[in-house]
């Protein structure tokens, strides 16, 4: 099984990248890649840019990575209650790649974390409602509240109940995929 994971953030210290990397490692799959959106630089989406230059090769390359994956793990940063601009821009370009609406009907484990107690719940709600219209097959979602209290780099999730919830969701996803 090929797993592709990424955070919907371009921060060099992204807490969502830390969470998605940790979660991807729990699948114990050899063919796992954690992407950094900084490696997929794209111009700000514009119909004028698309009409003049077409869809950037970077967006096509990212789309091809998604197409070749068996599971996507995406942890979304929440900026002002919605997607971070870097994810929204990627999402817009992915929807313009010929032959796709964006996510190739791939199974998605959708996640978010934040410094606050709501754990990115607003962006998760938006994504749960929206991605299905762009061929996103969301199997489950997970929110980690109060990141700095509930996560550390050495051991991952430190809260017993939140760790057990994540483990249960991973097991559920594996059973859905007949892993």
C-alpha positions in Angstrom: 0.0 0.0 0.0 1.3 3.4 -1.0 0.6 6.2 1.5 1.0 9.9 0.7 0.8 12.3 3.6 1.1 16.1 3.7 0.2 19.1 5.8 -1.9 21.9 4.3 0.7 24.4 5.5 3.9 25.9 4.3 5.3 26.8 7.7 8.8 25.4 8.4 7.6 24.6 11.9 4.2 23.3 11.0 2.4 21.5 13.8 0.2 19.9 11.2 3.2 18.4 9.4 4.4 17.0 12.7 1.0 15.4 13.3 0.7 14.0 9.8 4.3 12.6 9.8 3.6 11.0 13.2 0.3 9.5 12.0 1.8 8.2 8.7 4.4 6.4 10.7 1.7 4.5 12.7 0.5 2.8 9.6 3.9 0.9 9.5 3.9 0.9 5.8 7.2 0.9 3.9 5.9 2.8 0.9 5.0 6.1 2.7 6.0 9.5 1.6 5.5 12.8 3.5 5.4 15.7 1.2 6.2 19.3 2.0 4.1 21.9 0.1 7.2 24.1 0.0 8.6 21.7 -2.6 5.6 22.3 -4.9 5.6 26.1 -5.4 2.7 27.3 -7.4 1.6 30.8 -8.6 -1.5 32.1 -7.0 -4.4 30.6 -9.0 -5.9 32.9 -11.6 -8.0 32.2 -14.7 -5.7 34.7 -16.5 -2.6 32.8 -15.5 -4.2 29.5 -16.5 -5.3 30.9 -19.8 -1.9 32.3 -20.6 0.3 29.5 -19.3 -1.9 26.5 -18.7 -1.8 24.4 -15.5 1.7 24.5 -14.0 3.7 21.3 -14.2 4.1 21.4 -10.4 0.3 21.0 -10.0 0.3 18.1 -12.6 3.2 16.4 -10.7 1.4 16.7 -7.4 -1.8 15.4 -9.0 0.2 12.4 -10.4 1.6 11.6 -6.9 -2.0 11.6 -5.5 -3.2 9.4 -8.4 -0.5 6.8 -7.6 -1.4 6.7 -3.9 -3.6 4.2 -2.2 -4.3 6.4 0.8 -3.9 10.2 1.5 -3.3 11.5 5.0 -3.9 15.2 5.0 -3.6 17.4 8.1 -5.0 20.9 7.5 -3.7 24.1 9.1 -6.5 26.4 10.1 -6.1 30.1 9.3 -9.0 32.4 10.3 -11.3 29.4 10.5 -10.5 28.1 7.0 -7.8 26.5 4.9 -4.3 28.0 4.9 -3.7 29.9 1.6 -1.1 27.5 0.4 -3.6 24.5 0.6 -6.4 26.5 -1.0 -4.1 27.5 -3.8 -3.0 23.9 -4.3 -6.6 22.7 -4.1 -7.6 25.3 -6.8 -4.8 24.2 -9.2 -5.5 20.4 -8.6 -9.1 21.0 -9.7 -7.8 22.3 -13.0 -5.5 19.4 -13.9 -7.1 17.7 -17.0 -9.1 14.6 -16.2 -9.5 15.2 -12.5 -11.6 17.1 -10.0 -8.7 17.1 -7.6 -8.3 14.0 -5.4 -8.8 11.1 -7.8 -11.4 9.5 -5.5 -8.6 8.4 -3.3 -9.3 7.4 0.3 -8.5 10.3 2.6 -7.8 10.4 6.4 -8.4 14.0 7.1 -6.8 15.6 10.2 -6.1 19.0 11.8 -4.5 20.3 14.9 -4.1 23.8 16.4 -2.7 25.4 19.5 -6.2 25.9 20.8 -8.8 23.7 22.3 -10.9 23.4 19.1 -8.0 21.6 17.3 -8.8 23.0 13.8 -12.4 21.8 13.9 -13.6 24.7 11.7 -11.3 23.7 8.8 -12.1 20.0 9.3 -15.8 20.9 8.9 -15.2 22.9 5.7 -13.0 20.1 4.3 -15.4 17.3 5.2 -18.2 19.2 3.4 -16.1 20.3 0.4 -13.6 17.7 -0.6 -16.2 15.1 -1.6 -17.2 17.4 -4.5 -13.6 17.2 -5.7 -13.3 13.4 -5.7 -12.2 13.3 -2.1 -13.2 10.0 -0.5 -13.0 10.9 3.2 -12.8 7.7 5.3 -12.5 9.4 8.7 -11.2 12.6 10.4 -9.3 13.4 13.5 -8.8 16.6 15.5 -5.9 17.0 18.0 -6.7 20.0 20.3 -4.1 22.0 22.2 -1.1 20.7 20.2 1.6 21.9 22.6 -0.1 20.2 25.5 -1.0 16.9 23.8 2.0 16.3 21.5 5.8 16.1 21.7 8.3 15.3 19.1 9.8 12.3 20.9 6.7 10.3 21.8 3.9 11.9 19.6 0.5 12.2 21.2 0.8 12.3 24.9 -2.9 12.3 26.0 -3.9 8.7 26.5 -7.5 9.1 25.3 -6.5 11.2 22.2 -3.8 8.6 21.4 -6.3 5.8 21.7 -8.8 7.6 19.5 -6.2 8.0 16.8 -5.3 4.3 17.0 -8.9 3.3 16.7 -9.4 5.5 13.6 -6.3 4.1 12.0 -7.5 0.5 12.7 -10.9 1.5 11.2 -9.2 2.9 8.1 -7.1 -0.3 7.7 -10.2 -2.4 7.9 -12.0 -0.2 5.3 -9.1 -0.6 3.0 -8.8 -4.3 3.8 -5.2 -3.5 4.8 
